[in-house]
Amino acid sequence: MIIGQEVAKLMKQPGYTAVSGVIYLNGKAHHFHFGQLQNGKKPNNHTLYEIGSITKTYTGLLLAQAVNDHKIGLDDDVRTYLDGQYPNLVLSGGRLSLIHI
């Protein structure tokens, strides 16, 4: 499973002892939990995590929902959704798409 492989890489980095997440596929939520909490227990669907920036979490959630609803595409140029001209908003001379953010 690719999730397990990616989480295993993440867990090798300092500071990570537990990771939880959810993926929505075909209208169904698939929860995953890896590692061990500081209290020695394994994380579950009720584990609370302290996170640094809730704004980024909600922005990511809204972006995922918009993609799922076919309102935006990850390959769309970000400038499509901005008012005004941003000629310097590029990535290595090419367009900056939502997937790069």
MDTraj code that builds the backbone (N, CA, C; nanometers):
import mdtraj as md
import numpy as np

residues = "MET ILE ILE GLY GLN GLU VAL ALA LYS LEU MET LYS GLN PRO GLY TYR THR ALA VAL SER GLY VAL ILE TYR LEU ASN GLY LYS ALA HIS HIS PHE HIS PHE GLY GLN LEU GLN ASN GLY LYS LYS PRO ASN ASN HIS THR LEU TYR GLU ILE GLY SER ILE THR LYS THR TYR THR GLY LEU LEU LEU ALA GLN ALA VAL ASN ASP HIS LYS ILE GLY LEU ASP ASP ASP VAL ARG THR TYR LEU ASP GLY GLN TYR PRO ASN LEU VAL LEU SER GLY GLY ARG LEU SER LEU ILE HIS ILE".split()
xyz = np.array([
    [0.0849, -0.1183, 0.0000],
    [0.0000, 0.0000, 0.0000],
    [0.0886, 0.1234, 0.0000],
    [0.0649, 0.2144, -0.0900],
    [0.1491, 0.3324, -0.1052],
    [0.1447, 0.4228, 0.0181],
    [0.0316, 0.4269, 0.0869],
    [0.0221, 0.5107, 0.2072],
    [0.1217, 0.4620, 0.3113],
    [0.1261, 0.3320, 0.3330],
    [0.2200, 0.2746, 0.4293],
    [0.3640, 0.3050, 0.3938],
    [0.3975, 0.2993, 0.2663],
    [0.5332, 0.3285, 0.2210],
    [0.5693, 0.4744, 0.2466],
    [0.4786, 0.5658, 0.2150],
    [0.5051, 0.7084, 0.2343],
    [0.5117, 0.7444, 0.3820],
    [0.4229, 0.6863, 0.4627],
    [0.4252, 0.7136, 0.6062],
    [0.5530, 0.6571, 0.6682],
    [0.5981, 0.5421, 0.6221],
    [0.7231, 0.4839, 0.6733],
    [0.8400, 0.5792, 0.6496],
    [0.8441, 0.6438, 0.5336],
    [0.9489, 0.7434, 0.5053],
    [0.9372, 0.8607, 0.6017],
    [0.8149, 0.9081, 0.6222],
    [0.7911, 1.0214, 0.7120],
    [0.8320, 0.9876, 0.8549],
    [0.7997, 0.8683, 0.9005],
    [0.8268, 0.8284, 1.0385],
    [0.9767, 0.8145, 1.0669],
    [1.0581, 0.8062, 0.9631],
    [1.2038, 0.7996, 0.9812],
    [1.2621, 0.9365, 1.0156],
    [1.1865, 1.0416, 0.9895],
    [1.2332, 1.1773, 1.0178],
    [1.2169, 1.2071, 1.1668],
    [1.3061, 1.2899, 1.2206],
    [1.2962, 1.3241, 1.3631],
    [1.1642, 1.3942, 1.3955],
    [1.1084, 1.3630, 1.5117],
    [0.9883, 1.4308, 1.5577],
    [0.8585, 1.3597, 1.5276],
    [0.8620, 1.2573, 1.4437],
    [0.7388, 1.1850, 1.4094],
    [0.7344, 1.0522, 1.4843],
    [0.6335, 1.0359, 1.5669],
    [0.6137, 0.9091, 1.6372],
    [0.4796, 0.8466, 1.6021],
    [0.3857, 0.9265, 1.5531],
    [0.2535, 0.8766, 1.5150],
    [0.1966, 0.9627, 1.4030],
    [0.1246, 0.8973, 1.3134],
    [0.0605, 0.9668, 1.2012],
    [-0.0775, 0.9056, 1.1804],
    [-0.1761, 0.9905, 1.1613],
    [-0.3115, 0.9461, 1.1293],
    [-0.3620, 1.0253, 1.0100],
    [-0.4532, 0.9668, 0.9354],
    [-0.5101, 1.0386, 0.8223],
    [-0.6329, 0.9681, 0.7696],
    [-0.6911, 1.0268, 0.6694],
    [-0.8079, 0.9681, 0.6049],
    [-0.8029, 1.0012, 0.4562],
    [-0.8429, 0.9060, 0.3764],
    [-0.8512, 0.9250, 0.2316],
    [-0.9944, 0.8900, 0.1910],
    [-1.0549, 0.9769, 0.1113],
    [-1.1886, 0.9496, 0.0592],
    [-1.1740, 0.8935, -0.0809],
    [-1.2255, 0.7740, -0.1003],
    [-1.2162, 0.7072, -0.2292],
    [-1.3517, 0.6474, -0.2627],
    [-1.4057, 0.6877, -0.3762],
    [-1.5374, 0.6386, -0.4195],
    [-1.6447, 0.6607, -0.3134],
    [-1.6400, 0.7785, -0.2488],
    [-1.7414, 0.8153, -0.1511],
    [-1.7282, 0.7488, -0.0155],
    [-1.6179, 0.6788, 0.0084],
    [-1.6005, 0.6089, 0.1352],
    [-1.4710, 0.6561, 0.2016],
    [-1.4780, 0.6790, 0.3330],
    [-1.3611, 0.7222, 0.4101],
    [-1.2788, 0.6012, 0.4521],
    [-1.1485, 0.6105, 0.4287],
    [-1.0543, 0.5062, 0.4693],
    [-0.9548, 0.5701, 0.5663],
    [-0.9643, 0.5342, 0.6938],
    [-0.8787, 0.5911, 0.7976],
    [-0.7515, 0.5077, 0.8093],
    [-0.6399, 0.5745, 0.8425],
    [-0.5166, 0.5011, 0.8690],
    [-0.4443, 0.5629, 0.9876],
    [-0.3759, 0.4796, 1.0629],
    [-0.3039, 0.5210, 1.1829],
    [-0.1735, 0.4415, 1.1911],
    [-0.0643, 0.5113, 1.2157],
    [0.0663, 0.4476, 1.2263],
    [0.1387, 0.4995, 1.3495],
    [0.2275, 0.4189, 1.4040],
    [0.3145, 0.4622, 1.5114],
    [0.2555, 0.4448, 1.6494],
    [0.3171, 0.5192, 1.7419],
    [0.2797, 0.5101, 1.8821],
    [0.2812, 0.6497, 1.9437],
    [0.1800, 0.6793, 2.0252],
    [0.1695, 0.8092, 2.0917],
    [0.2659, 0.8158, 2.2097],
    [0.2872, 0.9354, 2.2626],
    [0.3785, 0.9533, 2.3752],
    [0.3344, 0.8749, 2.4985],
    [0.2045, 0.8500, 2.5120],
    [0.1539, 0.7733, 2.6259],
    [0.1657, 0.6227, 2.6044],
    [0.2258, 0.5812, 2.4935],
    [0.2459, 0.4398, 2.4649],
    [0.1333, 0.3734, 2.3889],
    [0.0220, 0.4444, 2.3705],
    [-0.0926, 0.3868, 2.2996],
    [-0.0796, 0.4088, 2.1496],
    [-0.1536, 0.3291, 2.0755],
    [-0.1585, 0.3468, 1.9300],
    [-0.2667, 0.4485, 1.8971],
    [-0.2443, 0.5330, 1.7947],
    [-0.3474, 0.6306, 1.7564],
    [-0.4693, 0.5599, 1.6981],
    [-0.5845, 0.6267, 1.7079],
    [-0.7080, 0.5726, 1.6518],
    [-0.7931, 0.6887, 1.5998],
    [-0.9164, 0.6615, 1.5626],
    [-1.0032, 0.7650, 1.5054],
    [-1.0401, 0.8745, 1.6046],
    [-1.0125, 0.8562, 1.7312],
    [-1.0461, 0.9552, 1.8336],
    [-0.9235, 1.0288, 1.8880],
    [-0.8061, 0.9998, 1.8341],
    [-0.6828, 1.0643, 1.8798],
    [-0.6839, 1.2120, 1.8411],
    [-0.6501, 1.2973, 1.9357],
    [-0.6375, 1.4405, 1.9100],
    [-0.4905, 1.4742, 1.8918],
    [-0.4604, 1.5472, 1.7853],
    [-0.3242, 1.5897, 1.7575],
    [-0.3167, 1.7414, 1.7698],
    [-0.2082, 1.7902, 1.8258],
    [-0.1830, 1.9337, 1.8265],
    [-0.1157, 1.9676, 1.6944],
    [-0.1748, 2.0606, 1.6220],
    [-0.1167, 2.1008, 1.4948],
    [-0.0866, 2.2494, 1.4984],
    [0.0107, 2.2907, 1.4202],
    [0.0585, 2.4278, 1.4257],
    [-0.0277, 2.5293, 1.3534],
    [-0.0873, 2.4909, 1.2432],
    [-0.1618, 2.5889, 1.1650],
    [-0.2889, 2.5253, 1.1107],
    [-0.3985, 2.5527, 1.1737],
    [-0.5270, 2.4966, 1.1310],
    [-0.5717, 2.5554, 0.9970],
    [-0.5260, 2.6759, 0.9661],
    [-0.5629, 2.7386, 0.8393],
    [-0.5169, 2.6532, 0.7215],
    [-0.3952, 2.6015, 0.7281],
    [-0.3436, 2.5181, 0.6194],
    [-0.4248, 2.3899, 0.6064],
    [-0.4663, 2.3352, 0.7189],
    [-0.5467, 2.2131, 0.7168],
    [-0.6795, 2.2373, 0.6465],
    [-0.7473, 2.3448, 0.6836],
    [-0.8765, 2.3747, 0.6209],
    [-0.8600, 2.4124, 0.4738],
    [-0.7559, 2.4835, 0.4403],
    [-0.7316, 2.5192, 0.3007],
    [-0.7117, 2.3932, 0.2171],
    [-0.6339, 2.2997, 0.2687],
    [-0.6123, 2.1735, 0.1985],
    [-0.7408, 2.0943, 0.1825],
    [-0.8218, 2.0934, 0.2861],
    [-0.9500, 2.0232, 0.2816],
    [-1.0427, 2.0852, 0.1771],
    [-1.0508, 2.2181, 0.1768],
    [-1.1363, 2.2868, 0.0787],
    [-1.0865, 2.2655, -0.0639],
    [-0.9545, 2.2674, -0.0828],
    [-0.8975, 2.2433, -0.2149],
    [-0.9310, 2.1010, -0.2607],
    [-0.9162, 2.0040, -0.1710],
    [-0.9481, 1.8653, -0.2057],
    [-1.0953, 1.8499, -0.2426],
    [-1.1832, 1.9167, -0.1676],
    [-1.3261, 1.9079, -0.1965],
    [-1.3587, 1.9709, -0.3313],
    [-1.2954, 2.0844, -0.3621],
    [-1.3193, 2.1513, -0.4901],
    [-1.2722, 2.0648, -0.6073],
    [-1.1602, 1.9958, -0.5894],
    [-1.1113, 1.9052, -0.6938],
    [-1.2082, 1.7883, -0.7089],
    [-1.2510, 1.7326, -0.5956],
    [-1.3445, 1.6195, -0.5977],
    [-1.4763, 1.6574, -0.6654],
    [-1.5202, 1.7810, -0.6453],
    [-1.6443, 1.8297, -0.7057],
    [-1.6256, 1.8795, -0.8488],
    [-1.5056, 1.8657, -0.9029],
    [-1.4718, 1.9083, -1.0396],
    [-1.4923, 2.0583, -1.0600],
    [-1.4755, 2.1363, -0.9541],
    [-1.4859, 2.2819, -0.9656],
    [-1.3523, 2.3423, -1.0056],
    [-1.2435, 2.2757, -0.9706],
    [-1.1085, 2.3181, -1.0092],
    [-1.0279, 2.1938, -1.0440],
    [-0.9176, 2.2162, -1.1117],
    [-0.8274, 2.1061, -1.1451],
    [-0.6894, 2.1323, -1.0885],
    [-0.6238, 2.0287, -1.0392],
    [-0.4907, 2.0467, -0.9818],
    [-0.3882, 2.0965, -1.0833],
    [-0.4130, 2.0734, -1.2103],
    [-0.3213, 2.1209, -1.3140],
    [-0.3549, 2.2607, -1.3632],
    [-0.4597, 2.3221, -1.3076],
    [-0.4974, 2.4579, -1.3469],
    [-0.3914, 2.5584, -1.3034],
    [-0.3687, 2.6570, -1.3839],
    [-0.2783, 2.7670, -1.3500],
    [-0.3402, 2.8484, -1.2364],
    [-0.2653, 2.8733, -1.1302],
    [-0.3193, 2.9467, -1.0146],
    [-0.3724, 3.0834, -1.0546],
    [-0.3116, 3.1456, -1.1527],
    [-0.3539, 3.2797, -1.1934],
    [-0.4973, 3.2811, -1.2450],
    [-0.5501, 3.1650, -1.2844],
    [-0.6890, 3.1535, -1.3285],
    [-0.7843, 3.1986, -1.2187],
    [-0.7464, 3.1769, -1.0942],
    [-0.8349, 3.2033, -0.9808],
    [-0.8018, 3.3327, -0.9070],
    [-0.7126, 3.4134, -0.9626],
    [-0.6728, 3.5394, -0.8991],
    [-0.7176, 3.6580, -0.9838],
    [-0.7615, 3.7638, -0.9176],
    [-0.7933, 3.8880, -0.9878],
    [-0.6629, 3.9613, -1.0169],
    [-0.6534, 4.0210, -1.1325],
    [-0.5349, 4.0995, -1.1664],
    [-0.4331, 4.0187, -1.2450],
    [-0.3243, 4.0863, -1.2752],
    [-0.2166, 4.0269, -1.3543],
    [-0.1005, 3.9884, -1.2627],
    [-0.0482, 3.8705, -1.2785],
    [0.0644, 3.8213, -1.1994],
    [0.1653, 3.7538, -1.2931],
    [0.2341, 3.8328, -1.3772],
    [0.3259, 3.7732, -1.4737],
    [0.4442, 3.7008, -1.4081],
    [0.4772, 3.7359, -1.2845],
    [0.5913, 3.6726, -1.2186],
    [0.5524, 3.5504, -1.1348],
    [0.4266, 3.5155, -1.1332],
    [0.3800, 3.4011, -1.0564],
    [0.3959, 3.2756, -1.1425],
    [0.5211, 3.2314, -1.1508],
    [0.5556, 3.1158, -1.2328],
    [0.6502, 3.0258, -1.1533],
    [0.6670, 2.9053, -1.2002],
    [0.7565, 2.8089, -1.1380],
    [0.8608, 2.7684, -1.2407],
    [0.9838, 2.8068, -1.2180],
    [1.0945, 2.7747, -1.3090],
    [1.0623, 2.8138, -1.4537],
    [1.0039, 2.9318, -1.4708],
    [0.9729, 2.9819, -1.6030],
    [0.8435, 2.9288, -1.6621],
    [0.7815, 2.8300, -1.5972],
    [0.6553, 2.7740, -1.6453],
    [0.5414, 2.8129, -1.5522],
    [0.4247, 2.7738, -1.5886],
    [0.3090, 2.8104, -1.5079],
    [0.3123, 2.7396, -1.3733],
    [0.2556, 2.8039, -1.2747],
    [0.2427, 2.7482, -1.1399],
    [0.1025, 2.6934, -1.1271],
    [0.0899, 2.5626, -1.1117],
    [-0.0428, 2.5036, -1.1002],
    [-0.0757, 2.4758, -0.9544],
    [-0.2011, 2.4471, -0.9276],
    [-0.2465, 2.4237, -0.7914],
    [-0.1731, 2.3072, -0.7254],
    [-0.1317, 2.2105, -0.8030],
    [-0.0615, 2.0957, -0.7457],
    [0.0736, 2.1346, -0.6862],
    [0.1280, 2.2461, -0.7292],
    [0.2569, 2.2935, -0.6777],
    [0.2456, 2.3658, -0.5442],
    [0.1249, 2.4021, -0.5069],
    [0.1069, 2.4826, -0.3857],
    [0.1105, 2.3949, -0.2628],
])
top = md.Topology()
chain = top.add_chain()
for i, resn in enumerate(residues, 1):
    res = top.add_residue(resn, chain, resSeq=i)
    for name in ("N", "CA", "C"):
        top.add_atom(name, md.element.get_by_symbol(name[0]), res)
traj = md.Trajectory(xyz[None], top)
